[in-house]
Amino acid sequence: MKVMVGGTFDPLHDGHRRLLDRSFELAGSSGRVVIGLTTDTFASRKVHPIRPFPDRKADLETYIAGKHYPPNWLIEPLSDRFGSAIESDFDAIVVSEETLPVAVEINKIRREKGGRKVDIHQISCVLAEDGRWISSTRIYRGEIDVHGHVLQ
Amino acid sequence: MKVMVGGTFDPLHDGHRRLLDRSFELAGSSGRVVIGLTTDTFASRKVHPIRPFPDRKADLETYIAGKHYPPNWLIEPLSDRFGSAIESDFDAIVVSEETLPVAVEINKIRREKGGRKVDIHQISCVLAEDGRWISSTRIYRGEIDVHGHVLQ
């Protein structure tokens, strides 16, 4: 199956890892995964500083290499919410609870343009030790680490 | 992965087939699929007549046997919207666009009860030849057949 997933992935935390793992699982051994990585300009909307695109890309590559996933994957720059997801031919998009509305919107636009809708796979959020979601903002604030361990 | 899916499956049309195929694909060779099949009482809410549970169950079994899916699957009676999905330990629920809200509600209740949320996989609807959704109601009305071919 051809799968798309997107994000800023900074820092790469356990929620991102689940998102990536599920994408590769869904794609299967003969499938393909396209990872949209937000550009520095697009990512600058975030409330906290973001590391440069090449650093975030390198971390993704290291993570994926370590998992020995099939080689058919690609990181492409994501300069808006949709990236290539409107025009591309693919089968499923993997999202978090937060980004589910974007996937629903992508399907709506695809259909309006005469294309076919894709499957939407929403992963369940990964919880930190304190029972709240792991998020980059919480990690940046120093509340938790990338695995959701409470630091304060 | 342990996957749950539910429906009335009468008659078993190409939309149902996609729902089942995706469930087994997601479960993988070592996973498990639990199919909730609506009881005759629960299914009687539908606007058109429904064949008895044993007939619908037999059709599901024939379809699954023909696909040579891994043996770890089970059909259980579904006597309300949730069935065993609130209490069961599983990883993902597979739904159509119509039943996505039920899955979101299941996750909400699971969390309120102190359980963990599950992944939600929404399949894209299968379109009939006329570009509208395949549905049991349309088949019952004689507009299309189970593969979405227009009959009138």
Interface residues (C-beta under 8 A of the other chain):
Chain A: M1 R22 E25 L26 G28 A92 N107 R116 K117 V118 D119 I120 H121 Q122 I123 S124 C125 L127
Chain B: M1 R22 E25 L26 G28 N107 R116 K117 V118 D119 I120 H121 Q122 I123 S124 C125 L127
